């Protein structure tokens, strides 16, 4: 079965399905590009009042499609292109979307799955859902902008566990840490998600869009103690990010990076 992002609209509801069942709905490069295109289109659809994001079958999203990694991850330029254009293009389109986004999370929600869920406004999960970003096992770090997104949404303590310990956390743990809106029995997930969607569809759509603009602005000020940034602060932050980003992908051809990917594909433990 091919990898794809499915889009279906019915009335005011847009449904987005992450569909790559044979890899637990892992995200391919093409899927990231499709995610961006779909959300950019939704932003221009005034009749859409809610977006529901879920995975096909038993899982939300298990991460990236590792079977593709050998073709681009070991060169700095192509690695940067992947993260800054493919991945961040999809995530930023979700973040820029002014329509309320609901995540319906079951099974594995790992790496890219946590990133996609982090772009959603309301997150419901099944009791047996699992969350993490165990990319340390694959020999590479999380890209800077993706890490910033994760820290903002899951919190610094949880991000450290995910990235430094390769910890996998339960739905109950993620709810207690403020990441999940609601945890329900596996058999009730779809019903509860539909109930949330139905409620949102009854609410004022323009107010929802304005609320999202306001919340986005407040998020951007949070790191500055809720004060509007000065010109000096903007320049300093921009300069620091630029300097850091210039070396962020220098690990592309490192031994542990290649070993991590190869070990996964060869179904063996990595030797770091």
C-alpha positions in Angstrom: 0.0 0.0 0.0 1.4 3.4 -1.0 2.4 6.1 1.4 0.1 9.1 1.3 -1.7 11.9 3.2 -5.4 11.5 2.5 -7.6 14.5 2.5 -11.4 14.5 2.7 -13.8 17.4 3.3 -17.4 17.1 4.3 -19.1 20.3 5.1 -17.1 22.3 7.6 -14.9 19.3 8.6 -11.6 18.5 6.9 -10.2 15.0 7.7 -6.5 14.2 7.2 -5.4 10.6 7.4 -1.7 9.7 7.7 -1.6 6.6 5.6 1.3 4.2 5.3 0.1 1.1 7.2 2.9 -1.2 6.4 5.3 1.1 8.2 2.9 2.1 11.0 2.1 5.4 9.1 5.7 6.6 9.0 6.2 9.9 7.1 7.9 9.8 3.8 9.4 12.9 2.1 6.5 13.0 -0.3 4.0 12.8 2.6 5.6 15.8 4.3 5.3 17.8 1.1 1.6 16.7 0.7 1.0 17.7 4.3 2.2 21.2 3.5 0.1 21.5 0.4 -3.0 20.3 2.1 -2.7 22.7 5.0 -1.9 25.6 2.8 -5.1 24.7 0.9 -7.2 24.5 4.1 -6.0 27.9 5.1 -7.7 29.3 2.0 -10.9 27.4 2.6 -13.3 29.7 4.5 -15.9 27.0 4.9 -13.6 24.6 6.8 -14.2 25.0 10.5 -12.3 22.1 12.0 -9.5 19.7 11.0 -9.2 16.2 12.3 -5.9 14.4 12.0 -5.5 10.7 12.6 -3.6 7.7 11.4 -5.0 4.9 9.3 -5.5 1.7 11.3 -4.0 1.1 14.7 -1.3 3.8 14.8 -1.1 7.6 14.5 2.5 8.0 13.1 5.6 5.9 14.0 8.1 8.6 12.9 10.0 9.1 9.6 10.3 6.5 6.9 13.7 5.2 7.7 13.9 3.1 4.5 14.4 6.4 2.6 17.2 7.8 4.9 20.2 6.3 3.1 19.4 8.3 0.0 19.8 11.8 1.6 20.7 11.8 5.2 24.5 11.3 4.8 25.1 14.6 3.0 24.8 17.9 4.8 23.0 19.8 2.0 20.4 17.1 1.4 19.9 16.6 5.1 19.3 20.3 5.6 16.9 20.3 2.6 14.9 17.5 4.2 14.5 19.1 7.6 14.2 22.8 6.6 12.0 22.4 3.6 10.2 19.0 3.6 9.6 18.5 7.3 9.4 22.1 8.5 7.4 23.0 5.5 4.7 20.6 6.6 4.9 21.5 10.2 4.9 25.3 9.7 1.9 25.0 7.4 0.0 23.3 10.2 1.2 25.9 12.7 0.1 28.7 10.4 -3.4 27.1 9.9 -6.0 29.3 11.6 -8.6 26.5 11.8 -8.8 24.4 15.0 -6.9 21.1 14.6 -7.8 18.0 16.5 -5.5 15.1 16.8 -6.9 11.6 17.3 -4.0 9.5 18.5 -3.8 5.8 18.8 -0.9 3.3 18.9 2.5 4.6 18.1 3.1 8.4 18.1 6.8 8.7 17.7 9.2 11.3 16.4 7.4 12.8 13.4 4.2 11.8 15.0 4.9 13.8 18.2 5.9 16.7 16.0 2.6 16.5 14.0 0.6 16.2 17.2 2.4 19.2 18.6 1.0 21.3 15.8 -2.6 20.3 16.8 -4.7 22.4 19.2 -6.6 19.6 20.9 -5.1 16.1 21.4 -7.1 13.1 22.3 -5.4 9.7 22.8 -6.2 6.1 23.4 -5.1 4.6 26.7 -2.6 2.4 25.0 -1.0 5.1 22.8 2.7 5.5 23.2 4.8 8.6 22.7 8.5 9.3 22.2 11.3 10.4 19.9 13.9 7.6 20.2 16.2 8.9 17.4 19.2 8.6 19.6 19.1 4.9 18.8 19.5 5.9 15.2 22.5 8.1 15.7 21.2 11.5 15.1 19.7 14.5 17.0 16.5 16.3 16.4 16.6 19.3 14.0 16.6 22.7 15.9 13.2 24.1 14.8 11.6 20.7 15.4 13.2 20.5 18.8 12.0 24.0 19.7 8.4 22.9 18.8 8.6 19.8 20.9 10.0 21.6 23.9 7.3 24.2 23.7 4.5 21.6 23.6 5.8 18.7 25.7 8.0 20.7 28.1 11.7 20.6 28.6 11.8 17.8 31.1 9.8 15.5 28.8 11.9 16.5 25.8 15.0 15.6 27.6 13.7 12.2 28.5 12.6 11.6 24.9 15.8 12.8 23.3 18.5 11.9 25.8 17.1 8.7 27.3 15.1 7.6 24.2 12.2 7.3 26.7 8.8 6.0 25.5 5.9 7.5 27.6 2.4 6.4 28.1 -0.7 8.4 27.3 -1.4 8.8 31.0 2.1 10.3 31.5 1.7 12.6 28.6 -1.7 13.8 29.9 -0.3 14.4 33.3 2.4 16.6 31.7 -0.1 18.7 29.9 0.5 17.5 26.4 -2.8 15.6 25.9 -6.3 17.1 26.3 -8.0 13.8 27.0 -7.2 10.1 27.3 -10.0 7.6 26.7 -10.5 3.9 26.3 -9.2 2.6 22.9 -12.7 1.6 21.9 -14.0 5.1 22.7 -11.4 7.2 20.9 -13.2 7.7 17.6 -16.5 8.5 19.4 -14.9 11.0 21.7 -13.0 12.7 18.9 -16.1 13.1 16.9 -17.8 14.6 19.9 -15.1 17.2 20.1 -15.2 17.9 16.4 -19.0 18.2 16.5 -18.7 20.8 19.3 -16.1 22.8 17.4 -18.3 22.8 14.3 -21.0 24.5 16.3 -18.8 27.4 17.4 -18.0 30.7 15.7 -15.4 30.0 13.0 -14.1 33.5 12.8 -13.6 33.7 16.5 -11.7 30.4 16.4 -9.4 31.8 13.7 -8.8 35.0 15.7 -8.2 33.0 18.9 -5.5 31.0 17.1 -3.8 34.2 15.9 -3.8 35.5 19.4 -2.5 32.2 20.9 0.2 32.1 18.3 1.3 35.6 19.1 1.3 34.9 22.9 3.4 31.7 22.2 6.0 33.8 20.4 6.2 36.2 23.3 6.4 33.5 26.0 10.2 33.1 25.7 10.5 36.9 26.2 8.5 36.9 29.5 5.3 37.8 27.6 6.8 41.2 26.5 6.8 42.3 22.9 10.4 41.9 21.7 12.4 44.9 21.0 14.4 45.4 17.8 17.6 44.5 19.6 16.0 41.3 20.9 14.7 40.3 17.5 18.1 40.8 15.9 19.9 38.9 18.7 17.5 36.0 18.6 17.7 35.9 14.8 21.4 36.0 14.8 21.8 33.2 17.3 19.4 30.9 15.5 21.2 31.6 12.2 24.6 30.8 13.7 23.3 27.6 15.3 21.5 26.5 12.2 24.6 26.8 10.0 26.2 23.9 11.8 23.1 22.0 12.8 23.5 19.3 10.0 27.2 18.8 10.1 26.7 15.3 11.5 25.3 14.1 8.2 28.2 11.9 7.3 29.2 10.9 10.8 29.9 7.3 11.7 27.2 7.0 14.4 24.6 8.5 12.1 25.3 6.0 9.4 25.6 3.2 11.9 22.2 4.0 13.5 20.4 4.0 10.2 22.1 0.9 8.8 21.5 -1.0 12.0 17.8 -0.3 11.9 17.5 -1.4 8.3 19.6 -4.5 9.0 17.4 -5.3 12.0 20.3 -5.4 14.5 21.5 -3.4 17.5 23.6 -0.4 16.6 27.2 -0.2 17.6 28.0 3.3 18.6 
